[in-house]
Amino acid sequence: MTERIYHRDSHCMSCTATVEKCEKTESGWTVVLDRTVLFENAGGQPADTGYIGEARVSGSDEIAGELVVSVDRPLTVGKEYTVTVDAERRLDLMRQHTGEHLLSWAFYKLFGINNVGFHLAEDYATIDLDAVLTDAQVEEAERLANDIVMQNRRVGAVVYETEEAFEAAGLALRKQSEKAVPPIRIVSIEGADVCTCCAPHCDTTGEIGLILVTDRIKWKSGNRLTFLCGGRALRLVQREHRMLDTVARGFSVARTDVLTTVEKREKEASALRKREKELTGALDAYLAKDLKEKAVRAGKTMLIAEDLGAGYPAERVRSLAIAATAEKDALTLLFGNAGGKLAYAVCVSKDSKIDAGEIAQAVNPIAGTKGGGRGTLAQGTGPVPEGFDSVLSGLRSYLMNRLK
């Protein structure tokens, strides 16, 4: 059985080990060592990466009681190699995991809320709690956890080889794994958390660094919290501080005044958007009247085929086409463009025997657009073609002939 050095020394990042097995797999090779500093994928913590000699380690798992390590090349059975862990990655994962223990304990200590799930990824971590929280509760637990961090309390691990020894210890556990069988490993934070865990942890709470809860969402009957510890939390705070500073400078206000300034500007913008909508509606009423005056007779149908020009996105082109179409014997084809994108709308009166979708299918190959519809309304978009005046002229001619 592989000796797992990380169980007694989480900061040991290198050792020598002898290869006991080496087997080819579909994706590379797997090896079994007599001892290792490489933590396997367990306890909610991702497996370590590193090297065995020059072989790159991508991970390891316990399979049928054996610790099986995945590598990118074969190793010689019986040969001794130097095993090294990607130390910065291990330390980062340890900070998140120990921070999770402390944060989970804080919710349990303050509110009797239990952690029922934990996920540790390469760039974030989450805990699932069995109750719905308030923002105030999250902040209070976050504050308590960070108080323990700053006290730099001792974090330790003890292994109980038998269930009798474990029961004799009389430990008041916050959480015990249902899968725990002897030997049972207990990770404890001095004067705080005590629970079963197989993963390597920090030696002191001070190593965790800042614990920062970044998100809270509903999860089943409780909440899922996303959090960051140590360097992850620092990088987020630095990045968001720079963003806040940029916004503050843009508004020419202090960082502390950004929120009230944004709220004020949003109210002003909302009022302007409302006024713009009112003015656009009034303008479009005049435009629709003007378009109706440009209608020409094609057979029994009053035809409008016009280009509104720039500044007319698809939604406005559609609403103008509807407004400009007379109630009887009318067909309107309008074009407009905004942001370099051409938009058109075809609208026909309700009593018309012409289907707007059929007109759209004729427009598309001529204008280089895509779209469709049926009944009284169709629409489409595409790139603005060169020589659009000749395109529109061609469409007018087509419609005049089509409607005779």
Solvent accessible surface area in square Angstrom, and as a share of the most:
residue,aa,sasa,rsa
1,M,203,0.90
2,T,12,0.07
3,E,70,0.31
4,R,40,0.15
5,I,6,0.03
6,Y,1,0.00
7,H,53,0.24
8,R,162,0.59
9,D,64,0.33
10,S,9,0.06
11,H,66,0.29
12,C,34,0.20
13,M,37,0.16
14,S,54,0.35
15,C,15,0.09
16,T,63,0.37
17,A,1,0.01
18,T,39,0.23
19,V,1,0.00
20,E,85,0.38
21,K,89,0.38
22,C,33,0.20
23,E,106,0.48
24,K,130,0.55
25,T,49,0.29
26,E,187,0.84
27,S,115,0.74
28,G,8,0.07
29,W,62,0.22
30,T,26,0.15
31,V,0,0.00
32,V,12,0.07
33,L,1,0.01
34,D,47,0.24
35,R,68,0.25
36,T,1,0.00
37,V,0,0.00
38,L,1,0.00
39,F,0,0.00
40,E,6,0.03
41,N,89,0.46
42,A,29,0.22
43,G,42,0.40
44,G,40,0.39
45,Q,1,0.00
46,P,26,0.17
47,A,12,0.09
48,D,0,0.00
49,T,24,0.14
50,G,0,0.00
51,Y,94,0.36
52,I,0,0.00
53,G,32,0.31
54,E,137,0.61
55,A,0,0.00
56,R,85,0.31
57,V,1,0.00
58,S,84,0.54
59,G,11,0.11
60,S,2,0.02
61,D,61,0.32
62,E,91,0.41
63,I,101,0.51
64,A,109,0.84
65,G,40,0.38
66,E,62,0.28
67,L,3,0.01
68,V,24,0.14
69,V,2,0.01
70,S,43,0.28
71,V,7,0.04
72,D,69,0.36
73,R,103,0.37
74,P,77,0.48
75,L,18,0.09
76,T,81,0.47
77,V,88,0.50
78,G,56,0.54
79,K,106,0.45
80,E,109,0.49
81,Y,31,0.12
82,T,69,0.40
83,V,0,0.00
84,T,46,0.27
85,V,12,0.07
86,D,38,0.20
87,A,38,0.29
88,E,133,0.60
89,R,57,0.21
90,R,0,0.00
91,L,35,0.18
92,D,27,0.14
93,L,1,0.00
94,M,1,0.00
95,R,67,0.24
96,Q,0,0.00
97,H,3,0.01
98,T,1,0.00
99,G,0,0.00
100,E,8,0.04
101,H,7,0.03
102,L,0,0.00
103,L,0,0.00
104,S,1,0.00
105,W,25,0.09
106,A,0,0.00
107,F,0,0.00
108,Y,92,0.35
109,K,129,0.55
110,L,64,0.32
111,F,61,0.26
112,G,49,0.47
113,I,12,0.06
114,N,61,0.31
115,N,9,0.05
116,V,77,0.44
117,G,17,0.16
118,F,48,0.20
119,H,94,0.42
120,L,5,0.02
121,A,18,0.14
122,E,102,0.46
123,D,100,0.52
124,Y,84,0.32
125,A,0,0.00
126,T,13,0.08
127,I,0,0.00
128,D,10,0.05
129,L,0,0.00
130,D,63,0.32
131,A,30,0.23
132,V,94,0.54
133,L,4,0.02
134,T,75,0.44
135,D,91,0.47
136,A,71,0.55
137,Q,46,0.20
138,V,13,0.08
139,E,99,0.44
140,E,67,0.30
141,A,0,0.00
142,E,33,0.15
143,R,141,0.51
144,L,41,0.20
145,A,0,0.00
146,N,22,0.11
147,D,56,0.29
148,I,6,0.03
149,V,11,0.06
150,M,149,0.66
151,Q,97,0.43
152,N,84,0.43
153,R,59,0.21
154,R,139,0.51
155,V,5,0.03
156,G,25,0.24
157,A,46,0.35
158,V,80,0.46
159,V,61,0.35
160,Y,38,0.15
161,E,117,0.53
162,T,63,0.37
163,E,86,0.39
164,E,125,0.56
165,A,44,0.34
166,F,22,0.09
167,E,116,0.52
168,A,89,0.69
169,A,43,0.34
170,G,65,0.62
171,L,66,0.33
172,A,94,0.73
173,L,39,0.19
174,R,30,0.11
175,K,84,0.36
176,Q,87,0.39
177,S,48,0.31
178,E,181,0.81
179,K,181,0.77
180,A,32,0.25
181,V,105,0.61
182,P,53,0.33
183,P,84,0.53
184,I,5,0.03
185,R,22,0.08
186,I,6,0.03
187,V,3,0.02
188,S,38,0.24
189,I,3,0.01
190,E,100,0.45
191,G,69,0.67
192,A,18,0.14
193,D,1,0.00
194,V,32,0.18
195,C,5,0.03
196,T,20,0.12
197,C,17,0.10
198,C,42,0.25
199,A,0,0.00
200,P,0,0.00
201,H,9,0.04
202,C,4,0.02
203,D,49,0.26
204,T,33,0.19
205,T,0,0.00
206,G,34,0.33
207,E,57,0.25
208,I,0,0.00
209,G,25,0.24
210,L,80,0.40
211,I,0,0.00
212,L,43,0.22
213,V,22,0.13
214,T,56,0.33
215,D,72,0.37
216,R,81,0.29
217,I,89,0.45
218,K,147,0.62
219,W,54,0.19
220,K,155,0.65
221,S,89,0.58
222,G,0,0.00
223,N,4,0.02
224,R,81,0.29
225,L,0,0.00
226,T,30,0.17
227,F,0,0.00
228,L,18,0.09
229,C,0,0.00
230,G,11,0.10
231,G,27,0.26
232,R,13,0.05
233,A,0,0.00
234,L,98,0.49
235,R,134,0.49
236,L,24,0.12
237,V,66,0.38
238,Q,83,0.37
239,R,118,0.43
240,E,92,0.41
241,H,88,0.39
242,R,144,0.53
243,M,116,0.52
244,L,70,0.35
245,D,28,0.14
246,T,95,0.55
247,V,61,0.35
248,A,3,0.02
249,R,180,0.66
250,G,65,0.63
251,F,53,0.22
252,S,100,0.65
253,V,50,0.29
254,A,57,0.44
255,R,109,0.40
256,T,126,0.73
257,D,66,0.34
258,V,13,0.08
259,L,122,0.61
260,T,88,0.51
261,T,16,0.10
262,V,61,0.35
263,E,87,0.39
264,K,126,0.53
265,R,109,0.40
266,E,87,0.39
267,K,150,0.64
268,E,78,0.35
269,A,33,0.26
270,S,52,0.34
271,A,61,0.47
272,L,126,0.63
273,R,129,0.47
274,K,137,0.58
275,R,130,0.47
276,E,109,0.49
277,K,161,0.68
278,E,87,0.39
279,L,94,0.47
280,T,38,0.22
281,G,42,0.40
282,A,54,0.42
283,L,88,0.44
284,D,21,0.11
285,A,65,0.50
286,Y,158,0.60
287,L,43,0.21
288,A,7,0.05
289,K,129,0.55
290,D,63,0.33
291,L,9,0.04
292,K,94,0.40
293,E,128,0.57
294,K,100,0.42
295,A,23,0.18
296,V,74,0.43
297,R,144,0.53
298,A,2,0.02
299,G,40,0.39
300,K,168,0.71
301,T,17,0.10
302,M,57,0.26
303,L,4,0.02
304,I,7,0.04
305,A,5,0.04
306,E,36,0.16
307,D,56,0.29
308,L,32,0.16
309,G,20,0.19
310,A,81,0.63
311,G,48,0.47
312,Y,29,0.11
313,P,64,0.40
314,A,42,0.33
315,E,121,0.54
316,R,46,0.17
317,V,0,0.00
318,R,72,0.26
319,S,56,0.36
320,L,0,0.00
321,A,0,0.00
322,I,90,0.46
323,A,50,0.39
324,A,0,0.00
325,T,17,0.10
326,A,41,0.32
327,E,157,0.71
328,K,140,0.59
329,D,63,0.33
330,A,4,0.03
331,L,0,0.00
332,T,0,0.00
333,L,0,0.00
334,L,0,0.00
335,F,0,0.00
336,G,0,0.00
337,N,30,0.16
338,A,34,0.26
339,G,89,0.86
340,G,58,0.56
341,K,115,0.49
342,L,1,0.01
343,A,3,0.03
344,Y,3,0.01
345,A,1,0.00
346,V,0,0.00
347,C,11,0.06
348,V,4,0.02
349,S,5,0.03
350,K,183,0.78
351,D,73,0.38
352,S,30,0.19
353,K,207,0.88
354,I,27,0.14
355,D,45,0.23
356,A,0,0.00
357,G,7,0.06
358,E,100,0.45
359,I,1,0.00
360,A,0,0.00
361,Q,104,0.46
362,A,21,0.16
363,V,0,0.00
364,N,17,0.09
365,P,105,0.66
366,I,73,0.37
367,A,3,0.02
368,G,48,0.46
369,T,8,0.05
370,K,171,0.73
371,G,35,0.33
372,G,27,0.26
373,G,43,0.41
374,R,202,0.74
375,G,37,0.35
376,T,56,0.33
377,L,51,0.25
378,A,2,0.01
379,Q,70,0.31
380,G,7,0.06
381,T,46,0.27
382,G,12,0.11
383,P,97,0.61
384,V,65,0.37
385,P,36,0.23
386,E,171,0.77
387,G,51,0.49
388,F,25,0.10
389,D,116,0.60
390,S,81,0.52
391,V,25,0.14
392,L,9,0.05
393,S,58,0.38
394,G,34,0.33
395,L,0,0.00
396,R,89,0.32
397,S,61,0.39
398,Y,72,0.27
399,L,1,0.00
400,M,64,0.29
401,N,99,0.51
402,R,96,0.35
403,L,16,0.08
404,K,174,0.74
